[in-house]
């Protein structure tokens, strides 16, 4: 009897194991897929039987269904994610391909995929890693050091230093790597210069891994003028016409802003337009236009250039008087005045001639006599 019970238990265990295996086997999905931001990617799952239903959950919101074929939902709300169910090559019979177009950083995460096929069902997770290259390399300098900063990379990188003769100075540099809140890295490196260094050029090279490959990007800085450090703005010039006042400032090594004020210190910056151009020598030229209202009676406008210099906020201003801004219109007014006055003078002269004409006196005498008779 005990032997019979043992045989029954073994049979049931084999049946349950076989049943569970049948319901969950013969499904295959990748566990990890890497993609570069901006590219398109496919997450493909295979089944040994025909797939008739697929559910894909949002990696950011696990309760939201991006795809649900049973409800004819095969395209995401933003149209970037689509699902295609097709026949597959042996040993599989069908495949479900989740296509993601123009991958964003927010697309990263684990996609929970629920597959239904004639042979059973299975829930699987596919992790999508979005790799981002470094960008925004910036370089600055002072009398004692050269600084290099790069950010945006999804994988920690290294900063290497070279001079204009391709000699490696990395061992003399110090680097700090910080992982920001968005998961990306910011790399900062300082190359300390020797006293009386005569090198005219230094380059920092960012080396990192992207999609299994080693990537490099470089930026260089000239140290011909390094004793000067950062350069302030100069040469502010102002001009005007009937409808606008113009302000131009150039020479600054750091981009600045132009603010506008009238003679009563009221701020008119919102009424102005500004353009910033970086010149070939690396300096900035700022140009701003303040559009004046018709019949404006303000007599003075000032433009103030605000910028950062050696860690401090610097300001420099220039003003222009608008007393003479309507000279052109005054000349036009004088022309109109004489056009009107000359005919009036002529008419007055003709009236005087008629009044003092002898016939005019007879007319007046007759008029007086007529009034006396009445």
C-alpha positions in Angstrom: 0.0 0.0 0.0 2.8 2.4 0.9 4.5 1.5 -2.4 1.3 2.3 -4.3 0.9 5.7 -2.5 4.5 6.5 -3.4 3.9 5.6 -7.1 0.8 7.9 -7.1 2.7 10.8 -5.5 5.5 10.4 -8.0 3.0 10.3 -10.9 1.2 13.4 -9.7 4.6 15.2 -9.2 5.7 14.3 -12.7 2.3 15.5 -14.1 2.4 18.8 -12.3 6.0 19.4 -13.3 5.2 18.5 -16.9 2.2 20.8 -16.8 4.0 23.8 -15.4 6.9 23.2 -17.8 4.5 22.9 -20.7 2.9 26.2 -19.7 6.1 28.1 -19.3 8.7 26.5 -21.6 9.5 27.3 -25.2 9.4 31.0 -24.8 12.6 33.0 -25.3 13.2 36.8 -24.7 16.5 38.6 -24.3 17.2 39.6 -20.7 19.2 42.7 -21.6 19.3 45.0 -24.7 21.6 48.0 -25.1 20.8 50.9 -27.4 22.2 54.4 -28.1 20.0 57.3 -27.4 18.2 58.5 -30.6 18.5 55.1 -32.3 15.8 52.6 -32.9 15.7 49.1 -31.3 13.8 45.8 -31.4 12.9 43.7 -28.4 12.0 40.3 -29.9 10.5 37.3 -28.1 10.0 33.8 -29.6 7.6 31.0 -29.0 7.4 27.4 -30.1 3.7 27.8 -30.9 1.6 30.6 -32.4 1.4 33.7 -30.2 -2.1 35.1 -30.0 -1.9 37.7 -27.3 0.9 40.0 -26.0 0.8 42.4 -23.0 3.7 44.9 -22.5 3.8 47.0 -19.3 5.4 50.5 -19.0 8.8 50.3 -17.2 8.0 53.6 -15.4 4.5 52.7 -14.5 4.2 49.0 -13.9 0.3 49.1 -14.0 0.0 50.8 -17.4 -0.2 48.6 -20.5 1.7 50.0 -23.4 0.7 47.1 -25.7 -2.4 44.8 -25.3 -3.2 42.9 -28.5 -6.3 41.3 -27.1 -7.8 44.8 -27.0 -6.3 45.7 -30.4 -3.7 48.0 -28.8 -0.6 47.5 -30.8 0.7 51.1 -30.9 1.7 53.3 -28.0 0.1 56.7 -27.3 3.1 58.6 -28.7 3.3 56.3 -31.8 6.9 55.4 -31.2 6.4 51.9 -29.8 4.7 49.3 -32.0 4.2 45.5 -31.8 4.5 43.0 -34.7 3.6 39.3 -34.5 5.1 37.2 -37.3 6.1 33.7 -38.2 9.6 32.6 -37.0 12.2 30.3 -38.2 12.6 26.8 -36.6 12.8 25.8 -33.8 10.2 28.6 -33.1 6.9 29.1 -34.9 6.2 32.8 -34.1 7.8 35.9 -32.8 6.6 39.1 -31.1 8.8 42.2 -31.9 8.5 45.3 -29.8 9.8 48.2 -32.0 10.9 51.4 -30.2 11.7 54.3 -32.6 13.9 57.3 -31.7 14.8 56.0 -28.2 14.7 58.5 -25.4 16.5 58.3 -22.1 13.1 57.9 -20.4 12.6 54.6 -22.4 15.2 52.9 -20.2 14.0 50.3 -17.7 12.6 46.8 -17.5 9.7 45.9 -19.8 7.5 43.2 -18.4 6.2 41.1 -21.4 3.3 38.7 -20.9 3.1 36.2 -23.8 0.1 33.9 -24.7 0.6 31.1 -27.2 -1.3 27.9 -28.0 1.3 26.0 -26.0 0.9 28.0 -22.9 1.9 31.4 -21.5 4.9 33.1 -19.8 5.8 36.4 -18.2 9.3 37.7 -18.9 11.3 40.8 -18.2 13.5 42.7 -20.8 15.9 45.3 -19.5 16.6 48.2 -21.9 19.7 50.2 -21.2 20.0 53.5 -23.0 23.6 54.6 -23.5 24.3 58.3 -23.9 27.5 59.9 -25.3 29.4 62.7 -23.6 28.8 66.3 -24.8 29.3 69.9 -23.7 33.0 69.8 -23.2 34.1 73.2 -21.8 37.7 74.4 -21.1 38.8 77.3 -19.0 42.2 78.5 -17.7 44.0 80.7 -15.3 47.7 81.5 -14.7 48.3 78.2 -12.9 46.0 75.6 -14.4 43.8 74.5 -17.3 40.4 73.1 -16.5 38.3 70.6 -18.6 34.7 69.6 -17.9 32.5 67.1 -19.8 29.0 65.8 -18.9 26.1 63.8 -20.2 27.7 60.4 -20.5 25.8 57.4 -19.2 29.0 55.5 -18.5 31.9 56.8 -16.4 34.8 57.9 -18.6 38.3 59.3 -18.2 40.0 62.6 -19.2 43.4 62.5 -20.8 45.6 65.5 -21.4 48.0 66.3 -24.4 49.9 69.4 -25.4 50.3 70.7 -28.9 53.1 68.2 -29.6 50.9 65.2 -28.5 52.9 64.7 -25.3 50.8 63.1 -22.6 50.3 65.2 -19.4 47.6 63.0 -17.8 49.7 62.0 -14.8 50.0 65.7 -13.8 46.2 66.2 -13.8 43.6 65.5 -11.2 40.1 64.2 -12.2 36.8 64.0 -10.3 33.8 62.0 -11.5 30.3 62.7 -10.2 27.2 60.8 -10.9 24.3 63.3 -11.2 20.7 62.8 -10.2 19.6 61.9 -13.8 22.1 59.0 -13.7 24.7 60.7 -16.0 28.3 61.5 -15.2 30.1 64.8 -15.0 33.8 64.6 -15.3 36.1 67.5 -14.2 39.9 67.5 -14.6 42.5 70.1 -13.6 45.9 70.2 -15.3 48.4 72.2 -13.1 50.9 74.1 -15.2 54.5 74.5 -14.3 55.8 78.0 -13.6 56.9 79.8 -16.8 55.3 77.1 -18.9 55.8 78.0 -22.6 53.3 75.5 -24.1 50.8 77.3 -26.3 48.1 74.6 -26.6 46.5 71.9 -24.3 43.9 69.4 -25.3 41.7 67.3 -23.1 40.3 64.0 -24.5 37.3 62.2 -23.1 37.6 58.4 -23.4 34.6 56.2 -22.6 32.7 53.1 -23.7 29.6 53.3 -25.8 27.7 50.3 -27.3 30.8 48.1 -26.7 33.2 50.5 -28.5 35.7 52.9 -27.2 34.8 56.5 -28.0 36.9 59.6 -27.8 36.1 63.3 -28.1 38.6 66.2 -27.7 38.7 69.9 -27.1 41.7 72.2 -27.1 42.5 75.6 -25.6 45.2 78.1 -26.5 47.3 79.4 -23.7 49.0 82.3 -25.5 47.1 84.8 -23.4 46.8 82.7 -20.2 48.3 85.4 -17.9 45.4 87.6 -18.7 42.9 85.1 -17.4 39.3 85.9 -18.3 38.7 89.1 -20.3 36.1 91.8 -19.4 33.8 93.4 -21.9 34.8 96.7 -23.5 33.9 99.0 -26.4 30.3 99.6 -25.6 28.7 101.6 -28.4 25.2 103.0 -28.7 23.3 104.4 -31.7 19.7 105.3 -32.4 17.1 106.1 -35.0 13.4 107.2 -34.8 12.1 103.8 -33.7 14.9 102.1 -31.7 18.1 102.4 -29.7 21.0 100.0 -30.3 23.7 98.8 -27.9 26.8 96.7 -28.7 29.4 95.3 -26.4 32.4 93.1 -27.3 35.6 91.6 -26.1 34.3 89.5 -23.2 35.6 85.9 -22.8 32.3 84.8 -21.1 28.8 85.3 -22.6 26.9 88.1 -20.9 23.5 89.8 -21.0 22.4 93.3 -21.8 19.8 95.0 -19.6 18.0 98.3 -20.5 16.9 101.2 -18.2 15.5 104.7 -18.8 16.4 107.9 -17.0 14.1 107.0 -14.1 15.7 103.5 -13.6 12.7 101.7 -15.0 13.6 98.3 -16.6 12.9 98.0 -20.3 14.8 94.7 -20.9 11.6 92.8 -21.9 11.0 95.2 -24.7 14.5 94.5 -26.2 16.0 91.8 -28.3 19.5 90.5 -27.9 21.9 88.5 -30.1 25.1 86.9 -28.8 27.8 85.8 -31.3 31.1 84.1 -30.5 33.9 85.5 -32.7 36.9 83.7 -34.1 39.1 84.8 -31.3 36.8 83.2 -28.8 35.4 86.4 -27.4 31.7 87.4 -27.4 29.9 90.2 -29.2 26.6 91.2 -27.7 24.0 93.2 -29.7 20.7 94.5 -28.3 17.9 96.5 -29.9 15.3 98.4 -27.7 12.3 99.2 -29.8 10.7 102.5 -28.8 7.0 103.3 -28.6 5.6 105.9 -30.9 5.8 109.5 -29.5 8.1 108.3 -26.7 9.1 111.2 -24.5 12.0 109.5 -22.6 15.2 111.6 -23.0 17.7 109.0 -21.8 18.2 105.2 -22.2 21.1 103.2 -20.7 22.3 99.7 -21.6 24.0 97.6 -18.9 26.2 94.6 -19.7 26.1 92.0 -17.0 28.6 89.1 -17.0 30.8 86.8 -14.8 34.5 87.5 -14.3 36.7 85.5 -12.0 33.7 84.3 -10.0 32.2 87.7 -9.5 29.3 89.5 -11.3 30.5 92.5 -13.2 28.4 95.3 -14.7 29.3 98.2 -17.1 26.8 100.7 -18.5 26.5 103.3 -21.2 23.7 105.8 -21.8 22.5 107.8 -24.8 20.3 111.0 -24.9 17.3 110.8 -27.1 16.6 114.6 -27.2 17.7 114.7 -30.8 16.2 111.5 -31.9 13.3 113.3 -33.6 15.4 115.7 -35.7 14.4 114.1 -38.9 10.7 114.3 -38.0 11.2 118.0 -37.0 12.6 118.8 -40.4 9.6 117.1 -42.0 7.3 119.2 -39.7 9.0 122.4 -40.8 8.4 121.5 -44.4 4.7 120.8 -43.8 4.5 124.1 -41.9 5.9 126.2 -44.7 3.7 124.3 -47.3 0.7 125.4 -45.3 1.8 128.9 -44.4 2.9 130.1 -47.9 -0.6 129.7 -49.4 -2.1 131.4 -46.3 0.3 134.4 -46.7 -0.6 134.7 -50.4 -4.3 134.6 -49.6 -3.9 137.3 -47.0 -2.0 139.5 -49.4 -4.7 139.1 -52.1 -7.4 140.0 -49.5 -5.5 143.2 -48.6 -5.2 144.2 -52.2 -8.9 143.7 -52.8 -9.8 145.6 -49.6 -7.7 148.6 -50.5 -8.8 148.6 -54.2 -10.8 151.8 -55.2 -13.7 149.7 -56.3 -13.8 148.2 -52.9 -14.3 151.7 -51.2 -17.3 152.4 -53.5 -18.7 149.1 -52.5 -18.4 150.0 -48.8 -20.1 153.4 -49.3 -22.9 151.8 -51.2 -23.4 149.3 -48.4 -23.5 152.0 -45.7 -26.1 154.0 -47.7 -28.2 150.9 -48.1 -28.1 150.3 -44.4 -29.2 154.0 -43.7 -32.1 153.7 -46.1 -33.3 150.5 -44.3 
